[in-house]
Amino acid sequence: MDNESFQQVLSAVRHLVRTEVIPCEDEIEETDAIPPRVRTLATDMGLFGYALPAEHGGLGLSLSEDIRLAFEFGYTVPAFRSMFGTNNGIAGQVIAKFGTEQQRQLYLPRLAAGAIASFALTEAEAGSDPAGLRATARRQGSDWVINGRKRFITNAALADLLVVFARTDPNAKGAKGISAFIVDTTTPGVAIGPKDRKMGQAGAWTSEVSFDDVRVDASRLLGGAEGGGFAAALTVLSRGRVHVAALCVGLAQRICDESVAYAAMNKQGGRPIGEYQLVQAMLAESHAELLAGRALVVDVATRYDAGEDTTVGPSSAKLFCSEMVNRVADRGVQVHGGMGYMRTTPVERFFRDARLYRIYEGTSEIQKLVIGRELVRKRQSSTEGR
């Protein structure tokens, strides 16, 4: 997309967030749902497929463009972005990057038009280490039969499609022998549980999904080949980590704006609290960390698009920004004082919303392992090559 067209998209998204989504944040919190009118507006704008290939109905945005939209999405409740996030992120990207041409032609236009896809990887005993997943898929004639349970699957209750990861080689250990399948949620044997009751991120639904002898034909095997599921998952999760980091930046910006506005107007002792040095110190720390996170995400996205760094940079951005936004949220509550603890105050909600960013798309602890392992591996490889 040329820069002028992208600027128009960016401006339209910013306008939508500020004029339509922010005014209904309380409604989303109270009803635990995105209003239908907001979904319609997002669909009409093409947000369900903005990062999908243009030849398959999307806008074909690069990661560098994606994160600039994510800065805007992150400025409001996470549920808004979550509504179409898996389409453009892990679920849609795994089909776009690893699906057969027939699969891309069949499924991606549906997603770009507003159908919802979920990424069914996580299990109760395979979260931070998805290589330990227990779901299975066994060959029966020309079909595959899937059994197992998935946990915390975003948008499952709303989904039309599921990208399901299962072990197709029972003798393989760890990451080997895992494949992915594209499954319609209406397929017999697919059961989606009730939406989870969560600490925050109201309106962003997660559910358990079970598969009881779910039969799909061979055309549903992602990429048409067995054994590539785990590598495909890691690839799209890495891209998704940069996107999540950008969401954290957007949320940190909103919290900073709310905190500065409150400090500038609310008085104690006859003076705005923003004139007190310790309050200024909290605002300064949050602002500095916000700027650092924004610069980091922009740099990492640029390097990702250039193919220079698709591992360490994304994990570093996700680690820093998810931890950063939680510190900013904590200071935001502190700046607001007693009002910051009230459910009627946006920073209270954002404090709860922010906590999940340190967990999904890979916990902070997993990011540290990825970064450290890769740094050592690269050093060892360079030494061995001398």
C-alpha positions in Angstrom: 0.0 0.0 0.0 1.3 3.4 -0.9 2.0 5.9 1.9 -0.9 8.2 1.1 -3.4 5.4 1.1 -2.0 4.1 4.4 -2.3 7.5 6.0 -5.9 7.5 5.1 -6.4 4.1 6.7 -4.5 5.2 9.8 -6.6 8.4 10.1 -9.8 6.5 9.7 -8.8 4.0 12.4 -7.9 6.8 14.8 -11.2 8.5 14.1 -13.1 5.3 14.7 -11.4 4.6 18.0 -11.9 8.0 19.4 -15.4 8.7 18.2 -17.0 5.3 18.3 -15.1 2.9 20.5 -13.9 5.1 23.4 -17.5 6.4 24.1 -18.8 2.9 24.5 -16.0 1.5 26.7 -18.3 1.4 29.7 -20.9 -0.4 27.7 -18.3 -3.0 26.7 -17.2 -3.4 30.3 -20.7 -3.9 31.5 -22.0 -6.2 28.8 -18.7 -8.1 28.1 -19.4 -7.7 24.4 -18.5 -5.5 21.5 -21.6 -3.6 20.3 -22.8 -4.9 16.9 -22.6 -1.4 15.4 -18.9 -1.3 16.2 -18.3 -4.7 14.6 -20.1 -3.5 11.5 -18.0 -0.3 11.3 -14.8 -2.4 11.7 -15.9 -4.8 9.0 -16.8 -2.0 6.6 -13.4 -0.5 7.1 -11.6 -3.8 6.2 -10.2 -4.3 9.6 -10.8 -8.0 9.6 -8.2 -8.4 6.9 -5.9 -5.4 7.0 -2.8 -7.6 7.3 -3.9 -10.4 5.0 -2.6 -10.4 1.4 -4.2 -8.0 -1.0 -4.7 -10.7 -3.6 -6.9 -12.5 -1.2 -9.1 -9.6 -0.2 -6.9 -8.0 2.5 -5.0 -4.7 2.6 -1.6 -6.4 2.6 -0.1 -4.2 5.3 3.5 -4.8 6.3 4.4 -5.3 10.0 5.7 -1.7 10.1 2.3 -0.5 9.0 0.5 -3.0 11.2 2.2 -1.7 14.4 1.1 1.9 13.6 -2.5 0.7 13.5 -1.9 -1.2 16.7 -0.8 2.0 18.4 -4.3 3.2 17.7 -6.1 0.0 18.5 -4.2 -0.2 21.9 -5.5 3.3 22.8 -8.9 1.8 23.8 -10.2 -1.4 25.4 -8.3 -4.5 24.1 -11.5 -6.2 23.1 -11.9 -3.9 20.1 -8.6 -5.2 18.5 -9.2 -8.7 19.8 -12.4 -8.9 17.7 -10.4 -9.0 14.5 -6.9 -9.6 15.9 -6.6 -13.3 15.2 -7.7 -12.8 11.6 -4.8 -10.5 10.9 -2.5 -12.2 13.3 -1.7 -15.8 14.3 -4.7 -17.5 12.7 -4.8 -15.6 9.4 -1.1 -15.3 9.1 -0.5 -19.1 9.5 -2.9 -19.7 6.6 -1.4 -16.9 4.5 2.2 -18.1 5.1 1.9 -21.8 5.3 -1.4 -22.8 3.6 -1.7 -24.2 0.1 -2.7 -21.9 -2.6 -6.1 -23.6 -2.6 -6.4 -23.0 1.2 -5.4 -19.3 0.8 -8.0 -18.8 -2.0 -10.7 -20.5 0.0 -10.3 -19.1 3.5 -8.5 -15.8 3.4 -11.2 -13.9 1.5 -13.7 -15.1 4.0 -11.6 -13.8 6.9 -11.1 -10.4 5.1 -14.8 -10.1 4.7 -15.6 -10.5 8.4 -15.6 -14.2 9.2 -13.6 -15.0 12.4 -10.7 -17.5 12.8 -9.3 -18.7 16.0 -5.8 -20.2 16.7 -6.3 -23.4 18.7 -2.9 -24.2 20.0 -2.9 -23.8 23.8 -3.9 -26.7 26.1 -4.3 -27.0 29.8 -0.9 -28.7 30.1 0.8 -27.1 27.0 0.7 -23.3 27.4 4.2 -21.9 27.7 5.5 -25.1 26.2 3.2 -25.9 23.3 5.5 -28.7 22.2 3.9 -30.7 24.9 0.4 -30.6 23.4 -1.7 -33.8 23.6 -4.4 -33.3 21.0 -4.1 -35.9 18.3 -5.0 -36.4 14.7 -4.9 -39.9 13.2 -5.4 -40.8 9.5 -8.4 -42.8 8.6 -8.5 -43.4 4.9 -8.5 -40.1 3.1 -9.6 -38.2 6.3 -8.1 -37.1 9.6 -9.8 -37.6 12.9 -9.0 -35.1 15.6 -9.3 -35.6 19.4 -8.3 -33.4 22.3 -9.1 -30.2 24.2 -7.8 -26.7 23.8 -7.8 -23.9 26.4 -8.0 -20.1 26.5 -8.8 -19.9 22.8 -9.5 -16.3 21.8 -12.8 -15.7 19.9 -13.7 -19.4 19.9 -17.3 -18.7 20.8 -17.5 -16.3 17.8 -15.3 -18.2 15.4 -16.2 -19.6 12.0 -12.9 -21.4 11.5 -10.3 -22.9 13.9 -6.7 -23.5 13.1 -6.1 -26.6 15.2 -2.7 -28.0 16.2 -2.5 -31.7 16.9 0.1 -34.4 17.0 0.0 -36.6 13.9 3.0 -38.7 14.7 2.4 -40.4 18.1 6.0 -41.6 18.2 7.5 -38.2 17.8 8.6 -36.2 20.9 8.5 -32.5 21.6 8.0 -30.3 18.7 8.2 -33.0 16.1 5.2 -34.6 14.6 2.8 -31.7 15.1 0.5 -30.6 12.2 -2.2 -28.0 11.8 -5.7 -28.3 10.4 -8.3 -25.8 9.3 -11.6 -26.8 10.9 -15.1 -25.3 10.6 -16.7 -24.7 14.0 -19.8 -26.4 12.7 -18.0 -29.7 12.1 -19.6 -32.5 14.1 -17.6 -33.2 17.3 -16.4 -29.7 17.8 -17.7 -28.3 21.1 -17.0 -24.8 22.3 -17.4 -24.1 26.0 -18.8 -21.0 27.6 -16.7 -17.8 27.6 -14.3 -17.6 30.5 -14.7 -15.2 33.3 -11.5 -13.1 33.4 -9.8 -10.5 35.5 -9.9 -7.9 32.7 -10.2 -7.4 28.9 -14.0 -7.6 29.0 -15.5 -8.2 25.6 -12.5 -10.3 24.5 -13.8 -13.8 24.8 -11.8 -16.9 25.4 -13.2 -20.5 25.7 -12.3 -24.1 26.0 -12.7 -26.1 22.8 -13.0 -29.9 22.6 -12.7 -32.2 19.7 -14.4 -35.6 19.9 -13.7 -37.7 16.8 -13.8 -34.6 14.6 -13.4 -35.8 11.0 -11.9 -33.6 8.3 -10.7 -34.4 4.8 -7.1 -34.2 3.7 -7.6 -30.8 2.1 -7.9 -29.3 5.7 -4.3 -30.3 6.5 -2.4 -26.9 6.6 0.1 -26.8 3.7 -0.9 -30.2 2.6 2.0 -31.8 4.6 2.4 -33.3 8.0 4.9 -32.3 10.7 5.2 -28.5 10.0 2.7 -27.3 12.5 5.0 -26.3 15.3 7.4 -24.4 13.1 4.5 -22.6 11.5 3.1 -21.7 14.9 6.4 -20.3 16.1 6.8 -18.1 13.0 3.4 -16.4 13.3 3.8 -16.1 17.1 7.0 -14.2 16.6 5.3 -11.7 14.3 2.4 -11.5 16.7 4.7 -10.5 19.6 5.6 -7.3 17.8 1.9 -6.5 17.3 1.2 -7.1 21.0 4.1 -4.9 22.0 2.6 -2.1 19.9 -0.8 -2.6 21.6 1.0 -2.2 24.9 2.5 1.1 23.6 -1.0 2.3 22.6 -2.4 1.5 26.0 0.5 3.1 27.8 -0.2 6.3 25.7 -3.8 6.3 26.8 -2.9 5.8 30.5 -0.4 8.6 30.3 -2.9 10.9 28.7 -5.5 10.1 31.4 -3.0 10.6 34.1 -1.6 13.9 32.9 -5.2 15.2 32.4 -6.2 14.2 35.9 -3.0 15.6 37.4 -3.4 18.9 35.6 -7.0 19.4 36.8 -7.5 17.6 40.1 -6.5 19.7 43.2 -5.2 18.9 46.6 -4.3 21.7 49.0 -5.6 24.3 46.6 -3.1 23.2 43.8 -3.3 20.8 40.9 -1.6 17.6 42.0 0.5 17.8 38.8 2.4 20.7 40.4 3.8 18.4 43.1 7.2 17.0 42.3 6.5 13.4 43.2 3.5 13.3 40.9 5.6 14.8 38.2 8.2 12.1 38.8 5.6 9.4 38.1 4.4 11.1 35.0 7.9 11.5 33.8 8.9 7.9 34.4 5.8 6.7 32.5 6.4 9.0 29.6 10.0 8.1 29.2 9.2 4.4 29.2 6.4 5.0 26.7 8.8 6.7 24.3 11.4 3.9 24.7 8.7 1.3 24.0 7.5 3.1 20.9 11.0 3.5 19.5 11.8 -0.2 20.2 8.6 -1.5 18.4 9.2 0.7 15.3 12.8 -0.5 15.1 12.0 -4.1 15.6 9.2 -4.0 13.0 11.5 -2.4 10.5 14.1 -5.1 11.0 11.5 -7.8 10.9 10.1 -6.6 7.5 13.7 -6.6 6.2 14.3 -10.1 7.4 17.2 -9.0 9.6 15.7 -10.2 12.9 12.6 -12.3 13.3 13.3 -13.8 16.7 15.3 -11.8 19.3 13.8 -8.4 18.4 10.2 -9.5 18.6 10.7 -11.3 21.9 12.6 -8.3 23.2 9.9 -5.9 22.2 7.1 -8.0 23.7 9.1 -8.5 26.9 9.9 -4.8 27.4 6.6 -3.4 26.3 4.3 -5.8 28.2 6.3 -5.2 31.4 6.4 -1.4 30.7 2.6 -1.0 30.3 2.0 -2.7 33.6 4.4 -0.3 35.3 2.6 2.6 33.6 -0.8 1.3 34.6 0.3 1.0 38.2 1.6 4.6 38.2 -1.6 5.7 36.6 -3.7 4.3 39.4 -1.3 5.9 41.9 -1.6 9.3 40.3 -5.4 9.1 40.5 -5.2 8.1 44.1 -8.4 6.8 45.6 -10.2 7.5 42.3 -7.8 5.2 40.6 -9.3 2.3 42.6 -12.8 3.1 41.4 -14.5 1.0 38.7 -15.7 4.3 37.1 -12.2 5.4 36.3 -10.6 4.2 33.0 -7.1 3.6 34.6 -8.7 1.1 37.0 -10.0 -0.9 34.0 -6.7 -0.5 32.1 -4.8 -1.8 35.2 -6.7 -5.0 34.9 -6.5 -5.2 31.1 -2.8 -4.7 31.0 -2.0 -7.7 33.2 -2.7 -10.2 30.4 -0.1 -8.8 28.1 2.6 -10.3 30.2 1.1 -13.7 29.7 -0.3 -14.3 26.2 1.6 -14.6 23.0 4.4 -16.0 25.2 4.9 -15.1 28.9 7.7 -12.7 29.9 9.6 -15.7 31.2 9.4 -17.5 27.9 10.6 -14.3 26.1 13.7 -14.2 28.3 14.4 -17.8 27.4 14.0 -17.1 23.7 16.2 -14.1 23.8 19.0 -15.7 26.0 19.0 -18.9 24.1 19.2 -17.2 20.7 22.0 -14.8 21.7 24.1 -17.7 23.0 23.4 -19.8 19.9 24.4 -17.0 17.5 27.6 -16.5 19.5 28.4 -20.2 19.4 27.7 -20.4 15.7 30.0 -17.4 14.9 32.8 -19.0 17.0 32.5 -22.3 15.3 32.7 -20.7 11.9 36.1 -19.2 12.5 
